[in-house]
Amino acid sequence: MQPATSSVHAHAATGEKLWKQPMAVWAVSFACVIAFMGLGLVDPILPEIGKQLHASKPQVELLFTSYNAVMAVAMLITGVISSRIGSKLTLLCGLVLIVLFSFLAGHSSSISQIVGFRAGWGLGNALFIATALAAIVSVARGGTAGSVILYEAALGLGISVGPLLGGVLGGISWRGPFYGVACLMTIAFFGVLVLLRGVPKPANRVSVADPIRALRYPGLLTMGIMALLYNFGFFTLLAWTPYILPKLTTHGLGYTFFGWGVFLAITSVFVAPRLQARFGTLRTTYVVLSLFALDLLVIGIFGSHEWVTIVCVIICGGFLGINNTLVTTAVMQAAPVERPTASAAYSFVRFIGSAIAPWLAGKMAIWVSPYFPYYIGTAGVLLGVLVLYSGRKHLQSV
C-alpha cells in the first residue's frame, strides 16, 4: 500500500487533474456538502431554540448528543447494509432519512421532539457519510489521496456554509435551517439517483463484528481513541461557544462560524497536503493538535472578551481543517482491512466523544463556570496527542 505522504505529494504535482471528475463524483460531493451542513447548521440557532421552546442549555446541547450517539452506534451497521444493497442504495436511504428527520425537526413543538428527530437525522448521516468516501473513491479520478481531498473539500464547504445558512434562515425562524436542509437534501437525492452509476457492490459481505474486529489493529485503535479525545475539544468549541457569545445575534453567530468553516475548508484542501508531504502525518498532527489545545485554553482564560473568542474560533478552523485531512488519510492506511470497515471502526469510536462532549459542556458550565468546558476540551486534546505519540510505532505506514 502506498504511503499517504508520497500519495499526497504525487497528487499535489497533478492537482489540476483533481477537479476533472465525472458528474457522479460531483453529485455525491454536493450531497456531502449538504450532509456536513448538519454539523454546524444548528450552532447559530441554539440560543433561540432554547428561548422559544423554554429549554435549558444542557437540554439544547442534547441536539448534538443524540445526533452523534446514534451515528456512533450506526457506524457498526453501515457496512452490513452497504455490502448487501450496494453503495448507491445505501446513500439514497441515508438521504431519505436526512430529508425526513430534518423536516420533522423543523416541524417540532418541543425540545424533546427535536432531540429525537436529530437522532434519526444522525442515522441517515451515518449511512450516507460512511458510504460516501468509498463511493467517491470508486468513481473518481486521482486515486485514494485525490478522493480524500475531494471528500475533505466537500466537508469543509459543508461545515462553512452550514452556520451561514443557519444564521440567515435562523434569522427568520429557528425552524428555517431545518426546512432548508430538507429542501437541499431532496435535490441531492435526485442528483445521486440520476448521476451515480457504475459503483460495484462490495465483493464480500460485512458483519456487525467486522468494525469491532478491526479495532484489534493497534494503529486503527490508536487513531480512534485519539479522535475520541480530540472531539472533546472540537465539540466543546462547536456546541458550547454560541452560549459565551450572548451579544451576537443569530446572524452574527452564523458569520463567526462561517469564518471558522471557510478557514477549515482552505486548510484542509490546500495546506494539509503540503504540510503532510514536507513534515509527515504524525509530526504535523502533534503540532496542530497542540496548537488547537492552546487555542481552547485561550478561550477558557480570556473568553469573557468577545473579540478574543471570535478570533480564536476562526483560527481553530485552520487547525481542524489540517487535522481532519491528515487523520482521514491516515485511517485509510492504519489497518489491513477494507476502507469502509476501517472508516466505520474509527468513526464508531470517535463519535462517542462527539456525543459526550456537548452534554458534558452544558453540565460543567452550570456546575463550575461557562468557560470551564474549554479546560476539559484542552485536556482532552492534549491526552489525544499523548495517545497518538504512544502508538506511533503502529502508525509508521501513515
N, C-alpha and C positions, 0 to 999 in steps of 0.2 A: 504494500500500500504506500502510495506516495506521501511523504511528509507534508504536513499542512503548510510549512514555511515555503518550501520550494514550489508547492502548488499555487499558493497565493502570489508568489513572486512571478511565476510564469504567467499567471493570469494578468498581473499588472502590465506586463510587456505587451499584451494584446488586448488591452482594456477596451479599445474601440469596437472590438467584435462582441463584447459582452451584451451590448444593447440591441444587437441584431438578432432578435429571437422570434420564434413562431408566435402566432396570435394566441395559441393555447397558453403559453407562458405568461403573456400579459393578462389574460383572463384570470388565471389563478393568482397572479401578483396583485391585480386590482382587488380581488376578494380578500387577499391577505391584508391589504391596506385597511379595508373596512373592518375586518376581524380584529385587527390590532387597535383600531379606534376605540374599541370597547374597553381597553385597558385604562385610558386616560379620559375617556368621554365624560365620566361622572364627576371627575375632580372639581370642575367649576361649580357644579350644582349641589355638592354635598351640603353646604350650609343651608341652601334654600330648601332642599328636601327635608332636612331636619326641622326647619322653621314651619314649612307648610303642613307637614304631617305630624308635628309635635313629637318628634323622636329625639332621644338623647344622642350624643355624639358616638358612644360605643355602639348603639343600635344602628346608626347610619354606617359605621365602619363595617358592619356585617355584610354590606353590599359587596365589599371586596372579599371578605372571608368565605361567604357561601360560593361565590364565583370561583375562587381559587381552590377551595377544598374539593369541590366537585370535579374541577379539571384534574386535580392530582389523582383522585381515585379513577376517573375515567381514562386516564392515560394507560391503565392496565388492560383496558378492553379495546382500545382503538386499533391495536394490531390484530386482535381477534376478528374484529369486524372488517377491517380493510383487506385482510388476507382471504376473506371469504366472499365479499361482494365487490372487491376492487376499489382502487383509489378514487375513481371518479364518483361512484355512487356514495362512497363514504363522505367525500367532500360535499356532495349535494345534500345528504342527510344533515350534515353539520350546519350548512347554510340555512336549511329549512328551520331547524331548531332555533338558530340565532334570530331569524326573522320573527318567528312565533313569539319567543320569550322576550325579545326587546319590545315588540308591540304590546304585549301583556304588561310588561313593566311600566310602560308609559301610560297604560290604562288603569294602573293600580290606585287604590284609595287608602292604603296603609303601608307602613314601612315593612311589616312582616311579609306582605304580598310582594313587594319589590325584592326583598331578600330572597324569597322563594323563587321568583322568576329569574333573578340573576343566577341562581343555582342551575336552572335549566339552560340559561344562556351559556354558562360555563361548560355544560355537557356538549352543546353544539360547537363551542370554540375548541374543545378538546378533540372532537372528531375532525374538525377542519384543520387545526394547526398541526396536529401530529401527522397528518397525511399530506399537507400542502408542500412541505420541503421535498418529500420523496417524489411527489408528482412533478415538481419543477425540475428536479434532477433528471427525471426520466425523459422529459421532452425538451429540455433546454440545451443550448449550445454553450460550451465553455467548461464542461466538467463540473465536479463537485464544488470546487472553490468558487467558480463563477456563479453557480446556483446559490451558494450560501450568500454571496454578495447581493444577488437579486432579492433573495429572501430577506436579508437584513435591510435592504433599501426599502422594501415594502413595509417591514416592521417599523423602521424609523419614520417613514412618511405617515403611516397609520397612527403611531404614537404622537407625532407632532400635530397632525390635523385633528385628532380626536379631541383634545382640550379646546382647540379653536372652535370646532363645530359645537362642542358642549357649551362654550361660552356664548356663542352667537345665538344658538337656538334656546339655550337656557335663559338668556336674557328676555326671551318672550314668555317661556314657561318651562318649568323643570321637566315637564313631560316631552318637550320638543326634541331633545337629543335622542331619546329612546325611539321615538317615531322616525327620526331622521335615519338612524341605523337600520331600522326595519325596511325603509324605502331603498336605501343604498344596497343592502344585502339582497334584496329582491332582484335588483339589476345584476349584481354579481352572480346570483344563482343562474340566471338565464345566460350570462356570458360563459360560465363554466359548462353549462348544459350543451350549448351550441358549439363552442370552440375547442373544448378539451377532448382530444381524440388520441388514440394510439398509446394509452398508458396501459401496459400489461399488468395482469393480475400477478401478485407475488407467487413465485414458484412453490413456496412452502406455506402451509397454514401455520399461523402463530397461535399459541395458547396464552392464557392469562398468566401462566407461570413464567413465560419467557422473559419479560422485563425484570422480574424478580431474580431469575437466574443470572441475567446479565449483570446484576449488581455484585455478583461474586467476583467480577474482574475488578481488582483494586483501583485501576485507573478511572473507570467509569464511576465507581462508588465515591472516589475522592472528588471528582468533578460535581457529582450530585450533592454531596454534603457541603462542599464549598458554596454552591449556588443556593442551597437552603439558608445558610448563614448570611450570605450576601444579600438575600432577599429581605432580610430583616431591615437592612438599610434602605434598599430600593423601595419597598412598600411603605415604610415609615415616611419616606420623602413623598411618595406619590399620594398616599391616602390621608396623611395627617396634616401636611403642610397647609391646605386651604384653611384650616382652623387657626393657624397662627398668623394669618394674613386677614384679619377681620375687616380692615379698612378697604380691601379690594372688593369691587363689585364682581358679579358673575363674569362680566366681560373681562375685567382686569385679571381674574384668575385664569381665564381662558388664554389671554395673551401671554401671561407669565409661563404657563406650561406649554404653550405653543413655542416660545423661545427655547425652552428646555428640549422639546421634541425635535426642533429644527437642528439644534446643536448635536443631538443624539444621532439624527439621520446623517448629517455631514460626516461626523467622525466615524460612524460605523462603516460607511461606504468608502470614504477617501483616505482616512487617517489610519484606521486599524490595519488594513493590509500592508501599508508601508512600515508601520512600527513592527508588525509581526515579521516581515521579511528581514528587517535590519537587526532586531534585538531578540527575536524568538517569542513564542507564545507565553511561556511561563514567566520569563523576566518582565515582559511587558505587563502581564496580568498582575504580578506582585506590585508593581509601581502604581498601576491605575487603581487597583483596589485600595491601596494605602492612601492615595490622594482622595478617593471617594470618602474614605473614613474620616480624613481630615476635614473635608468639606462638611460632612454631617456634624462633626464636633463643633465647627464654627457656628453652625446654625443653633446647636444646643446652647452655646455660650452667649452668642450675640443676636439670637433670633428675635429678640424684642425690638430690634431695629429693623423695620420692614424692608428697607433697601438692601440690608445685608442678606436677608432671607431670599429675596428675589434674585439677587446676583448669584448666590450660592446654588439656588435651584437650577438656574440656566447653565452654570458651569458644570453642575453634576451631569447634565445631559451629555456632555462630551465624554466624561469618564464612563458612563453607562453604555454609550454607543460603541466605544472601543472594546469594552469588556464583553458586550453581547456578541459581537462578531468573533472575537477570539475564542470565546467559550463554545459557541455554536460549531465552529470549525473543529475545535479540539474534541468535542464529544463524539463527532463522527469518526475520530481516529483512536478513541480511548479504549475500545474493546473490539475483539474479533467477532462481532455479531453484526447482523444486518442493520442498516442505518435507522429504519423506523423503530426497531427494537431498542437500539441504543438511545434514541431520542425519547421514547416512551419511558424507559427506565430512569433516565436523567430528569425528565420533566415530572415524573411521579414524586421524586424526592424533593426537587426544588420548589414545587408548588405547595408543599407542606409549609415551608417557611413563608410563602406568599399569603397563605391562609391565616397563619397565626399572627403575623406582624401587625396588620391593621387593627385587629381586635385588641391586641396587647397594647398598642399605642394609645387607643382610647382609654383603656383602663389605667395605664400608667400616668396619663395626663391628669386623670381625676385623683388618683391616689397620691401622686408626688407633685408634678408641675407640668404645664403644657409643653415644656421643652425637654423633659426627661426622656421621652421616646427616642430622641435623637442620640442620646448617650447609649441607649440599648442598641440602636442601629449601628452606631460606631463600633461598639464591642462585637456585634455580630459580624460585621465586615472584616474586622481585624482577625477574628477567630477563623473566618473563611480563608484569609491569607495564610494563617498557620497550618490549616488543614491542607491547603494546596501545596505548601512547601514540604510538609511532612510526607506527602505522597508523590513527590517529584520523581522518584526513581521508577514509578509505574507509568509515568507520562512522557517518557523520553521520545516516543514516536510522534508526539504532537508538536 
